[in-house]
């Protein structure tokens, strides 16, 4: 096989395993962007949250290449964000926090990889986004993925992936 060849074209009619799963990812640098890129490759709709002006810090990593507008963009950033959409939200601004929390009910998974306590410090409090997102107007229930180094336990409230 060569790059781009499809090994079993008949399998396409079955779709990808994560089609229909929506992921809101407040992520940066390497580990979580790589993980959510894998989810996107498996069919999940991943929406990356970045700062509206500077973007994610990984954009400036080396090695880098020029994008179509002539800006330097880190090659790892490009690889880790294949098949994702992005939205610019300033999570430090009150309106940005409100917008982020308004988006949560529309996603199955909310993922973030900031330092432990950062989301709470920003008053985006993932605990406010947990476990109470199902209503008549918003039937989705978000699973919150927190950093592995976080000192708090993660609430798994999604019926889809509950353990």
Backbone as numpy.savetxt, mean C-alpha at the origin, in Angstrom:
# Nx Ny Nz CAx CAy CAz Cx Cy Cz
11.53 -20.41 -22.75 10.69 -19.22 -22.75 11.56 -17.98 -22.75
11.01 -16.91 -23.31 11.67 -15.62 -23.31 10.82 -14.64 -22.51
11.44 -13.55 -22.08 10.73 -12.52 -21.34 9.49 -12.09 -22.11
8.36 -12.09 -21.45 7.11 -11.69 -22.08 6.29 -12.84 -22.59
6.89 -14.03 -22.74 6.13 -15.19 -23.19 5.16 -15.63 -22.10
4.03 -16.14 -22.50 3.02 -16.63 -21.57 3.05 -18.15 -21.65
3.31 -18.79 -20.51 3.44 -20.24 -20.47 2.12 -20.97 -20.68
1.04 -20.43 -20.19 -0.26 -21.08 -20.30 -1.32 -20.02 -20.56
-1.53 -19.64 -21.82 -2.48 -18.57 -22.12 -3.92 -18.90 -21.70
-4.26 -20.17 -21.59 -5.62 -20.54 -21.18 -5.88 -20.20 -19.71
-4.84 -20.08 -18.91 -5.01 -19.77 -17.48 -5.48 -18.34 -17.25
-5.27 -17.46 -18.22 -5.65 -16.05 -18.06 -7.15 -15.89 -17.79
-7.95 -16.79 -18.29 -9.41 -16.67 -18.10 -9.81 -16.82 -16.63
-8.92 -17.39 -15.81 -9.21 -17.57 -14.38 -8.83 -16.36 -13.54
-8.11 -15.42 -14.13 -7.68 -14.23 -13.41 -6.53 -14.51 -12.47
-6.20 -13.50 -11.70 -5.11 -13.62 -10.74 -5.69 -13.88 -9.36
-4.93 -14.52 -8.48 -5.48 -14.93 -7.18 -5.95 -13.81 -6.27
-5.38 -12.62 -6.39 -5.77 -11.52 -5.50 -6.63 -10.46 -6.18
-7.18 -10.76 -7.35 -8.05 -9.80 -8.01 -9.22 -9.46 -7.09
-9.52 -8.16 -7.00 -10.61 -7.70 -6.15 -10.16 -7.27 -4.76
-8.94 -7.61 -4.36 -8.41 -7.19 -3.06 -7.81 -5.80 -3.24
-8.20 -4.87 -2.36 -7.69 -3.50 -2.43 -6.79 -3.22 -1.24
-5.59 -2.65 -1.52 -4.59 -2.38 -0.50 -4.24 -0.89 -0.51
-4.38 -0.25 0.65 -3.93 1.13 0.83 -2.61 1.06 1.56
-1.53 1.52 0.93 -0.18 1.33 1.47 0.50 2.65 1.76
0.63 2.98 3.05 1.43 4.12 3.49 2.81 3.55 3.76
3.66 3.56 2.75 4.90 2.80 2.79 6.07 3.63 2.28
7.25 3.17 2.63 8.47 3.84 2.18 9.62 2.87 2.10
10.60 3.22 1.32 11.86 2.52 1.14 11.73 1.11 0.56
11.99 0.04 1.33 12.24 -1.25 0.71 11.26 -2.36 1.06
11.16 -2.76 2.31 10.47 -4.00 2.67 8.99 -4.00 2.30
8.23 -3.06 2.81 6.80 -3.07 2.50 6.51 -2.75 1.04
7.20 -1.77 0.42 6.96 -1.57 -1.02 7.21 -2.83 -1.85
8.22 -3.61 -1.49 8.47 -4.86 -2.21 7.32 -5.84 -1.97
6.88 -5.95 -0.71 5.78 -6.86 -0.38 4.49 -6.49 -1.08
4.16 -5.21 -1.12 2.91 -4.81 -1.77 3.03 -4.90 -3.29
4.26 -4.80 -3.81 4.45 -5.01 -5.25 4.14 -6.46 -5.61
4.52 -7.40 -4.72 4.18 -8.80 -4.96 2.66 -8.99 -4.92
1.98 -8.31 -3.99 0.52 -8.39 -3.94 -0.08 -7.86 -5.24
0.48 -6.75 -5.75 -0.01 -6.18 -7.01 0.21 -7.14 -8.17
1.34 -7.79 -8.20 1.61 -8.76 -9.28 0.65 -9.93 -9.23
0.13 -10.23 -8.03 -0.85 -11.31 -7.89 -2.27 -10.82 -8.09
-2.43 -9.56 -8.50 -3.74 -9.05 -8.88 -4.37 -8.04 -7.94
-3.78 -7.78 -6.77 -4.36 -6.80 -5.85 -4.26 -5.40 -6.44
-5.22 -4.56 -6.12 -5.21 -3.16 -6.50 -4.52 -2.41 -5.36
-3.25 -2.03 -5.56 -2.46 -1.38 -4.52 -2.38 0.12 -4.81
-2.76 0.91 -3.82 -2.66 2.37 -3.91 -1.63 2.82 -2.87
-0.55 3.37 -3.36 0.56 3.82 -2.51 0.31 5.27 -2.10
0.49 5.56 -0.80 0.36 6.91 -0.29 1.76 7.51 -0.18
1.98 8.63 -0.85 3.27 9.32 -0.83 3.05 10.78 -0.46
4.13 11.44 -0.07 4.06 12.88 0.18 3.77 13.55 -1.16
2.89 14.56 -1.19 2.49 15.15 -2.47 3.58 15.94 -3.20
4.62 16.37 -2.51 5.68 17.15 -3.15 6.95 16.31 -3.32
7.49 15.78 -2.21 8.74 15.04 -2.28 8.57 13.59 -2.71
7.38 13.05 -2.57 7.18 11.64 -2.86 7.80 10.79 -1.77
7.94 9.52 -2.03 8.53 8.59 -1.07 10.05 8.77 -1.03
10.66 8.56 0.13 12.10 8.77 0.29 12.93 7.86 -0.62
12.41 6.71 -1.01 13.13 5.79 -1.88 13.33 6.31 -3.29
12.60 7.35 -3.67 12.78 7.91 -5.02 14.20 8.40 -5.25
14.87 8.83 -4.18 16.21 9.36 -4.32 17.33 8.35 -4.14
16.99 7.08 -3.97 18.01 6.05 -3.73 18.85 5.80 -4.99
20.04 5.29 -4.77 20.92 4.94 -5.88 21.02 3.43 -6.00
21.23 2.88 -7.19 21.39 3.56 -8.46 20.08 4.19 -8.93
20.20 5.16 -9.80 19.03 5.90 -10.27 19.06 6.04 -11.79
17.94 6.42 -12.32 17.83 6.70 -13.75 16.92 7.89 -13.94
16.90 8.46 -15.13 16.04 9.61 -15.41 14.66 9.14 -15.83
13.63 9.79 -15.27 12.26 9.48 -15.70 11.95 10.31 -16.95
10.78 10.14 -17.56 10.47 10.89 -18.79 10.51 12.41 -18.63
10.36 12.93 -17.40 10.44 14.37 -17.16 11.87 14.82 -16.83
12.85 13.90 -16.87 14.23 14.23 -16.62 14.63 14.22 -15.15
13.76 13.76 -14.26 14.08 13.69 -12.83 14.78 12.37 -12.53
15.71 12.39 -11.57 16.40 11.17 -11.15 15.46 10.37 -10.25
15.31 9.08 -10.54 14.45 8.19 -9.75 15.22 6.91 -9.45
15.18 6.49 -8.18 15.89 5.29 -7.78 15.36 4.04 -8.47
16.28 3.21 -8.94 15.90 1.98 -9.64 15.13 1.04 -8.73
15.51 0.97 -7.45 14.79 0.11 -6.50 13.38 0.61 -6.30
13.22 1.93 -6.24 11.89 2.53 -6.12 11.02 2.09 -7.31
11.58 2.19 -8.51 10.82 1.82 -9.71 10.42 0.34 -9.66
11.35 -0.52 -9.29 11.04 -1.96 -9.22 9.98 -2.25 -8.17
10.09 -1.62 -7.00 9.17 -1.91 -5.91 7.76 -1.35 -6.12
7.59 -0.52 -7.11 6.29 0.11 -7.28 5.63 -0.21 -8.62
6.06 -1.31 -9.23 5.40 -1.78 -10.45 3.95 -2.15 -10.13
3.07 -1.90 -11.06 1.66 -2.29 -10.96 0.91 -1.61 -9.82
1.40 -0.48 -9.33 0.71 0.25 -8.27 0.24 1.59 -8.79
-0.80 2.08 -8.15 -1.21 3.47 -8.35 -0.71 4.25 -7.14
-0.63 5.56 -7.25 -0.21 6.32 -6.08 -1.06 7.57 -5.93
-1.08 8.05 -4.70 -1.81 9.27 -4.39 -0.93 10.09 -3.45
-0.87 11.40 -3.69 -0.07 12.27 -2.84 -0.92 12.81 -1.70
-0.58 12.43 -0.47 -1.29 12.90 0.72 -0.26 13.29 1.76
-0.38 14.50 2.31 0.50 14.93 3.38 -0.10 14.45 4.70
0.43 13.36 5.23 -0.11 12.76 6.45 0.16 13.61 7.69
1.01 14.62 7.58 1.27 15.50 8.71 0.27 16.65 8.79
-0.47 16.87 7.71 -1.46 17.95 7.69 -2.82 17.40 8.12
-3.60 18.18 8.86 -4.93 17.71 9.31 -5.82 17.25 8.15
-5.85 17.99 7.05 -6.68 17.59 5.90 -6.17 16.29 5.29
-4.85 16.11 5.28 -4.28 14.87 4.76 -4.66 13.68 5.62
-4.61 13.86 6.95 -5.01 12.78 7.86 -6.48 12.44 7.67
-7.32 13.47 7.52 -8.75 13.23 7.29 -8.96 12.46 6.00
-8.26 12.84 4.94 -8.39 12.15 3.66 -7.96 10.70 3.77
-6.83 10.45 4.44 -6.34 9.09 4.61 -7.39 8.24 5.33
-7.92 8.76 6.43 -8.93 8.01 7.19 -10.21 7.82 6.38
-10.55 8.78 5.52 -11.73 8.63 4.66 -11.53 7.54 3.61
-10.28 7.30 3.21 -9.99 6.26 2.22 -10.04 4.86 2.81
-9.71 4.72 4.09 -9.58 3.40 4.73 -10.79 2.49 4.50
-12.03 2.96 4.66 -13.16 2.04 4.50 -13.31 1.46 3.09
-12.60 2.02 2.14 -12.72 1.56 0.75 -11.67 0.50 0.40
-10.91 0.06 1.39 -9.82 -0.90 1.16 -9.98 -2.11 2.06
-9.47 -3.25 1.59 -9.48 -4.48 2.36 -8.29 -4.55 3.32
-7.18 -3.94 2.93 -5.94 -3.99 3.71 -5.38 -2.58 3.80
-4.97 -2.18 5.00 -4.22 -0.94 5.20 -2.85 -1.36 5.71
-1.81 -0.98 4.98 -0.45 -1.38 5.34 0.41 -0.14 5.55
1.23 -0.15 6.58 2.17 0.95 6.80 3.45 0.40 7.40
4.56 1.05 7.09 5.84 0.59 7.64 6.66 1.74 8.21
5.99 2.68 8.83 6.70 3.75 9.52 7.23 3.20 10.85
8.07 3.98 11.52 8.55 3.58 12.84 7.36 3.35 13.76
7.52 2.45 14.72 6.45 2.14 15.67 5.95 3.44 16.31
4.64 3.63 16.31 4.02 4.79 16.93 3.87 5.99 16.02
4.48 5.97 14.83 4.41 7.14 13.95 2.98 7.44 13.53
2.22 6.44 13.14 0.85 6.70 12.70 0.01 7.27 13.85
0.23 6.80 15.05 -0.51 7.35 16.18 -0.07 8.78 16.45
1.23 9.04 16.32 1.75 10.39 16.53 1.17 11.35 15.50
0.96 10.87 14.29 0.38 11.69 13.23 -1.14 11.81 13.38
-1.68 11.18 14.39 -3.12 11.17 14.65 -3.89 10.47 13.55
-3.19 9.65 12.76 -3.89 8.83 11.79 -4.30 7.53 12.45
-3.85 7.35 13.69 -4.16 6.23 14.57 -4.79 5.05 13.85
-3.95 4.11 13.49 -4.46 2.92 12.82 -5.51 2.23 13.67
-5.43 2.43 14.99 -6.45 1.80 15.83 -7.83 2.37 15.53
-7.91 3.63 15.08 -9.21 4.19 14.70 -9.69 3.59 13.38
-8.76 3.08 12.59 -9.12 2.50 11.30 -9.48 1.03 11.42
-9.22 0.44 12.58 -9.41 -0.99 12.77 -10.83 -1.35 13.15
-11.23 -2.51 12.73 -12.33 -3.27 13.31 -13.71 -2.63 13.32
-13.88 -1.42 12.90 -15.21 -0.83 12.95 -15.54 -0.17 11.62
-15.05 -0.76 10.55 -15.20 -0.14 9.25 -16.37 -0.69 8.44
-17.12 -1.63 8.95 -18.21 -2.20 8.18 -19.50 -1.47 8.50
-20.17 -0.98 7.47 -21.46 -0.32 7.63 -22.23 -0.50 6.34
-23.46 -0.02 6.31 -24.26 -0.16 5.09 -23.63 0.59 3.93
-23.05 1.75 4.21 -22.44 2.54 3.14 -21.02 2.08 2.82
-20.41 1.32 3.71 -19.04 0.86 3.52 -18.92 -0.59 3.98
-19.22 -1.56 3.11 -19.25 -2.95 3.53 -17.87 -3.57 3.73
-16.81 -2.91 3.31 -15.47 -3.49 3.45 -15.00 -3.41 4.89
-14.15 -4.32 5.26 -13.55 -4.34 6.59 -12.05 -4.41 6.41
-11.32 -3.41 6.87 -9.89 -3.32 6.61 -9.08 -4.15 7.60
-8.10 -4.85 7.08 -7.09 -5.50 7.91 -5.92 -4.55 7.96
-5.42 -4.26 9.14 -4.30 -3.34 9.29 -3.02 -4.15 9.44
-2.04 -3.85 8.60 -0.73 -4.49 8.71 0.21 -3.46 9.29
0.79 -3.78 10.43 1.71 -2.87 11.09 3.12 -3.41 10.97
4.12 -2.57 11.23 5.50 -3.04 11.14 5.76 -4.19 12.10
6.64 -5.10 11.70 6.96 -6.26 12.55 7.60 -5.83 13.86
8.24 -4.68 13.86 8.92 -4.22 15.07 7.99 -3.43 15.98
6.72 -3.32 15.64 5.77 -2.57 16.45 5.54 -3.29 17.77
5.35 -2.52 18.81 5.17 -3.10 20.14 3.72 -3.44 20.45
2.81 -3.08 19.55 1.40 -3.38 19.79 0.97 -4.56 18.95
-0.09 -5.20 19.35 -0.59 -6.32 18.56 -1.49 -5.81 17.45
-1.53 -6.53 16.37 -2.33 -6.14 15.22 -3.72 -6.75 15.34
-4.72 -5.95 15.08 -6.10 -6.41 15.10 -6.43 -6.98 13.73
-6.82 -8.21 13.66 -7.21 -8.85 12.40 -8.73 -8.92 12.37
-9.36 -8.02 11.65 -10.80 -7.99 11.68 -11.44 -8.32 10.34
-10.64 -8.52 9.31 -11.19 -8.85 8.02 -11.67 -10.29 8.00
-12.86 -10.51 7.50 -13.36 -11.88 7.41 -12.61 -12.65 6.35
-12.03 -11.95 5.41 -11.33 -12.60 4.31 -10.09 -13.34 4.80
-9.27 -12.70 5.67 -8.01 -13.29 6.07 -7.90 -13.47 7.57
-8.99 -13.60 8.27 -8.88 -13.69 9.71 -8.21 -15.01 10.10
-7.50 -14.98 11.22 -6.77 -16.17 11.68 -7.36 -16.66 12.94
